[in-house]
Amino acid sequence: MDYQVSYLFVYILSVIFAIFFSVEHDIKNKRNVRINLIFGIVIALGYSLVFGFRDYSVGSDTMMYVEQYRYNTISEAKDLGFSILVEIFRAITNERGFFVGIALMYNLSLVFLFYVWDRSKTYLMYFTFTSFFFFESFGINVIRSGLAVPFLLVSFVLILKGRKLRAYIIEIFGISLHGSVLMPFLFFLLAKRNVHYKLFYVIFFLAIVLSFLGIGIDSLLEFLPFFNIIFKNRFDTYFDNEGWIEYELGFKLSFVVFNMFFAFLGYFFLKRFDDIEAQKKYGYFLKAFLVSSSFFFLSFNVAFSDRIGALSWIFLPFILEPLLTNKKYRFGAFYLVFLNVFMFVLFYNTIR
């Protein structure tokens, strides 16, 4: 079956399931943990088969991963954990099994993440993640980042649950899969500091202004020694404009509007919490989203900056979660499903 047809089939099926869970949530006021998990796993298996059995022409980076599977060498690896994982798959299966296995790890890790976060909302949170365009990109293009992201998010959850040692161990494993997830991890730790959320909004809008004026992260890294050491080597390749002529560099209004919409939505949700502790936890994700978005805006002069943007978009399921938790939103789950489907339809053709 054609890749796009298969992908749309799984998504439509997931929408049907999501409507069922929204009825359970908003009207029947039921939260069946077991059914949430089972339906999440079913959809995760569906996406894993679609991603794993795709033609090698699907996904701009797919052939790069085929080459890595065939000629992987641990001694030359930038991302040691992923390279070791490739060696394990090479020992037990062929390259098709490698892609299926990676897809299974990616999708089932996401389901596990949301199960650990809140078992009663596992399916709708996973559905929210899969409705945004970056989900597919993580599954077929930037596979290393995609595989690392669930471990990054699990580390956030464990930190909020007070299990810091486990969180750091899991984050180290995530970084070994792809070093890019260190950046949002540091941003989340910054968000947990006792700094008022309004300062993060100031940084957010200042980054937009600087980006519009053409001041980017390449200029600022010189003044940020710690970040310079960590990220400059990875960025240097993408600062070579002549090497990436086909990629449009510069201020991207569409991405700014997209992130700004959720920044405003997050502010609206934050102000409507009654539970102070719940508001504080929500604020951590919101502040992490704001500072990650700021870094993204300042990276518009970097080729493939949308891959940096994806590391801010991973917070969106948590930004939208109040629709499921705050009783002030009578039909919150329905609103969430509608917004997710709207976003999927809006961006499905524009990113292809």
MOUR-V251638 format. One line per field, one symbol per residue. ss: DSSP state (~ for helix, > for strand, _ for the rest). burial: + if it has 9 or more other ideal C-beta (glycine too) atoms within 8 Angstrom, else -. A space follows every 10 residues. Layout:
ss=???
burial=???
//
This chain:
ss=__~~~~~~~~ ~~~~~~~~~~ ~~~~~~____ __~~~~~~~~ ~~~~~~~~~~ ~~________ _~~~~~~~~~ ~__~~~___~ ~~~~~~~~~~ ~~__~~~~~~ ~~~~~~~~~~ ~~~~~~~_~~ ~~~~~~~~~~ ~_~~~~~~~~ __~~~~~~~~ ~~~~~~~~~~ ___~~~~~~~ ~~~~~~~___ ~~~~~~~~~~ ~_____~~~~ ~~~~~~~~~~ ~~____~~~~ ~~~_~~~~~~ ~~~~~~~~~_ ~~~~______ __~~~~~~~~ ~~~~~~~~~~ _____~~~~~ ~~~~~~~~~~ ~~~~~~~___ ____~~~~~~ ~~~__~~~~~ _~~~~_____ _~~~~~~~~~ ~~~~~~~~__ __
burial=--+--++-++ +-+++-+++- ++++++---- --+--++-++ ++++++++++ ++-+------ ++--++-++- -+-+--+-++ +++++++-++ -----+++++ ++++++++++ +++++----- ++++++++++ +++++-++++ ++++++++++ +++++++++- ------++-+ +-++++++++ +++++-++-+ +---+-+--+ +-++-+++-+ +----+++-+ +------+-+ ++-++--+++ ---+----+- -+--++--++ -++-+++-++ -++----++- ++++++++++ ++++++++++ +++++-++++ +++++++-++ ++++-+--+- -++++++-++ +-++--++-- --
//
